[in-house]
């Protein structure tokens, strides 16, 4: 039913199938460059509010924006820039905080697809995120926007407005998650649009027209090379390839079939469920923490809670903030370590009670993990079980050695070209991010060579002064 409602919604968006002719009449009149976000995603109770006490009701660029104009502009979509034309830095949106953080700094790359001979240094397009719309990988839909202006879409590190683009087609990207690619391939759509205010692109109606006005081969190569590469020994290979270039009509059909649109009412309802789940869990946690023998009782509660509500709890931790760090720091950091526990478990690791360490958990031929994490934890002594939360950081620090991705925690994005925003969130880092980026494997090699300590590497993953709260044992010994 949900899927049918979404299809009907998108059919309404594209219902004028003489869209290319319609779009010309629309584009030849003035269009506002930007509009304010309309939603109030962060208007929540104090205990769940933003970390910024001076401006609690921030706007969320994904949840508070609109997918498409409510006017009769059937092919005009809204977007928020992630990097601008001619920029040297790419940003990404943390979905939990709704803030931008530095994802990568561009460096000159050779084109591994061999489309162009010149070095890939800066983008000749703007890459944007489309609000309230997910692609096939369940990530925000993206759009490449071309303009005759050098600075047509001013990127804001704390965006509260979005821009418009007229869609003329799309690219289907073939994504190799990990080597060997034959067994790990996925596809996703990237829309292609032009700036409605750029006179140079008024008559562009397709990607074929775009080739006449810009170096579209360079644009494709820049996109896929800077999306990320595989490293095999000393060689870099493409993780992303352009599979298909689509016309506007074909892009419509593909979008109808594969995209997923955000439903405000249902998401707000689920957010309320998350708030209730957090409050109940925290109440139980505090009760067990304060009483003698509470550690054993918390272990039992945690494992039973996982059986009954683990899936919802995990989803909530990824999408809805559990605490306001200014109001209750202990609650905030407790939930962040519990989230790290879930991230590791779902990424192919389990806690080995005997070794008191997180260990890689491979899958069998049927795609199931070889070790049942939760039955293993049932066998743990309570004082060993509780160490699993602090030791998640060691596990995440080495995750990229086994997986094609890892995580790191950002308190404040203070990198050289960072957004200088308080993020307080776990960030998914694709180990294929870019040949320009420093990966977890490079950190590990630094430690092996004595160029960096294990502690400094762990500190890059999560604040070293944060630990899971203490419990009392029956004998009045303190355990954490």
C-alpha positions, -999 to 999 in steps of 0.1 A, spaced: 0 0 0 28 24 10 46 17 -23 14 24 -43 8 57 -26 44 67 -34 40 57 -71 8 78 -73 27 107 -58 54 105 -84 30 100 -113 14 133 -103 49 149 -104 55 136 -139 20 135 -152 25 161 -179 43 138 -203 48 165 -228 72 176 -200 100 187 -222 78 212 -240 61 222 -208 95 228 -191 106 253 -218 75 275 -211 82 272 -174 119 280 -176 115 310 -198 99 329 -169 117 341 -138 121 314 -110 133 321 -75 168 307 -69 161 295 -34 133 290 -9 132 285 28 127 250 43 91 245 55 93 216 81 101 215 118 119 182 123 139 195 153 109 210 171 109 183 198 110 180 237 140 196 254 156 162 262 158 154 225 166 189 211 196 201 191 229 205 208 228 243 201 210 259 231 209 293 214 191 280 183 172 249 193 149 247 163 173 242 134 161 232 100 169 198 86 180 200 49 166 165 41 135 162 63 124 198 63 127 205 26 104 197 -2 111 171 -30 95 192 -57 78 225 -64 41 226 -56 36 248 -86 31 233 -121 68 229 -126 67 192 -134 104 188 -140 118 213 -115 132 197 -84 147 212 -52 182 204 -40 208 213 -13 245 216 -26 270 191 -13 298 206 -34 298 235 -58 311 239 -93 349 247 -92 351 238 -55 380 220 -38 360 205 -9 331 181 -7 307 180 22 281 154 33 250 157 54 248 139 87 212 128 88 210 127 126 222 163 134 211 177 100 245 194 96 272 194 70 306 179 76 338 178 55 337 145 35 368 150 14 392 175 -1 397 170 -39 431 163 -53 442 158 -89 433 123 -100 440 104 -133 408 92 -149 407 54 -143 378 51 -167 400 66 -194 373 89 -208 395 120 -205 432 125 -206 435 156 -184 437 154 -146 404 155 -126 410 184 -103 377 204 -97 341 196 -106 325 214 -136 291 209 -120 273 212 -86 264 180 -68 232 183 -47 210 163 -24 173 161 -31 152 165 1 128 137 12 139 113 -16 159 81 -13 177 61 -41 180 23 -44 208 22 -18 184 39 7 205 70 7 194 106 -2 189 110 -40 216 131 -56 216 154 -87 243 169 -109 235 205 -118 251 224 -147 251 261 -150 267 289 -170 275 308 -138 307 300 -119 290 305 -85 254 297 -91 247 277 -60 263 290 -28 270 261 -5 260 268 31 277 247 59 245 252 79 219 252 51 184 267 57 173 271 21 174 250 -11 178 257 -49 159 246 -80 171 226 -109 153 215 -141 158 177 -146 168 167 -182 179 130 -176 199 108 -153 229 85 -150 226 49 -137 257 42 -116 270 6 -113 285 3 -77 310 -24 -68 307 -27 -31 337 -49 -27 361 -71 -47 353 -94 -65 327 -71 -81 309 -99 -98 292 -109 -66 288 -75 -50 272 -51 -76 244 -27 -71 229 1 -92 216 36 -82 203 67 -100 219 101 -101 196 128 -117 211 153 -141 197 189 -143 205 224 -154 202 258 -136 168 273 -145 183 308 -143 213 302 -166 204 315 -201 231 293 -217 211 262 -207 176 274 -214 172 252 -245 189 221 -231 164 193 -230 186 162 -228 220 150 -219 228 149 -256 223 187 -257 245 190 -226 274 175 -245 273 206 -268 277 231 -240 300 214 -214 325 187 -211 301 160 -199 327 132 -202 349 151 -177 318 155 -154 311 118 -154 347 109 -148 350 134 -120 319 120 -103 328 84 -103 366 88 -96 359 110 -66 330 89 -53 356 63 -44 381 37 -55 391 2 -45 427 -4 -36 441 -38 -46 477 -40 -35 493 -9 -48 467 -3 -75 436 17 -75 405 5 -94 371 21 -99 343 12 -75 317 32 -95 310 32 -132 284 49 -154 262 21 -166 235 41 -186 227 77 -197 190 82 -196 167 106 -213 142 126 -193 114 102 -202 134 71 -192 146 88 -161 109 93 -151 102 56 -155 133 45 -136 125 70 -108 89 57 -105 101 22 -102 131 25 -79 130 57 -58 114 60 -24 98 92 -11 98 103 26 64 103 43 62 130 69 33 117 90 46 81 92 81 93 100 69 116 128 48 87 142 79 65 142 100 92 158 75 93 187 79 56 191 117 61 193 113 88 220 91 64 241 116 36 235 146 58 246 128 70 278 118 36 289 152 21 283 169 50 302 145 46 331 154 9 334 191 15 329 192 40 358 173 17 381 197 -12 374 227 11 377 217 23 412 211 -10 428 233 -38 441 233 -67 417 220 -44 390 247 -54 365 234 -89 362 198 -76 359 208 -51 332 225 -79 312 193 -99 313 172 -68 305 194 -58 276 193 -92 259 156 -95 264 151 -60 251 171 -70 220 148 -99 213 116 -80 216 125 -45 202 161 -48 189 153 -40 153 133 -9 161 159 2 187 187 -1 161 167 18 135 159 46 160 195 50 171 205 56 134 177 81 126 166 99 158 187 115 185 184 98 219 195 127 242 204 164 244 241 165 253 237 198 270 208 186 293 221 151 301 257 143 289 257 108 306 225 98 288 239 111 255 272 92 258 256 60 271 233 58 240 263 66 217 282 36 230 251 14 228 247 26 192 284 16 185 275 -19 199 247 -22 173 268 -8 145 295 -34 151 270 -63 155 253 -54 122 286 -49 104 298 -85 109 315 -86 144 306 -102 176 319 -98 212 341 -128 222 337 -132 260 369 -153 264 391 -127 246 371 -97 259 373 -83 224 352 -78 192 360 -104 166 352 -106 129 321 -128 123 321 -141 87 290 -152 68 283 -188 56 273 -197 20 236 -189 29 245 -153 40 241 -159 77 266 -150 103 285 -180 116 283 -169 152 250 -159 169 261 -128 187 232 -128 212 235 -164 223 272 -157 229 264 -128 251 241 -150 272 271 -171 281 292 -140 292 297 -132 329 280 -99 336 313 -81 345 327 -92 311 295 -84 292 296 -48 304 331 -43 289 317 -49 255 304 -14 252 337 4 259 355 -21 236 333 -13 207 358 15 199 387 -10 194 365 -30 171 354 0 150 390 12 147 399 -20 129 367 -25 110 380 -14 76 405 -43 76 375 -66 71 348 -44 56 344 -20 28 333 7 53 339 18 89 326 45 113 341 74 132 325 98 157 324 135 150 319 158 180 329 190 161 339 192 125 372 210 129 391 198 99 410 224 78 380 229 55 354 216 80 319 230 86 329 240 122 295 226 133 288 205 164 278 171 150 278 146 179 272 117 156 286 84 142 296 89 106 297 61 81 329 62 62 333 43 30 368 29 28 366 36 -9 359 72 -3 387 87 -24 423 82 -33 428 116 -17 415 105 17 433 89 47 417 55 54 416 34 85 441 10 68 466 39 65 461 47 102 468 10 110 500 11 89 511 42 108 507 24 141 526 -7 128 555 15 117 556 33 151 544 66 135 513 67 156 501 51 189 471 28 192 456 54 216 458 82 190 441 61 164 413 52 188 409 88 197 403 95 160 374 71 162 358 82 195 366 106 224 391 88 246 377 103 279 343 88 274 334 55 291 303 34 297 287 42 331 297 23 362 277 -4 380 278 -18 415 283 -56 420 267 -73 449 300 -72 468 300 -34 464 328 -36 438 326 -10 410 324 -24 375 323 -7 341 
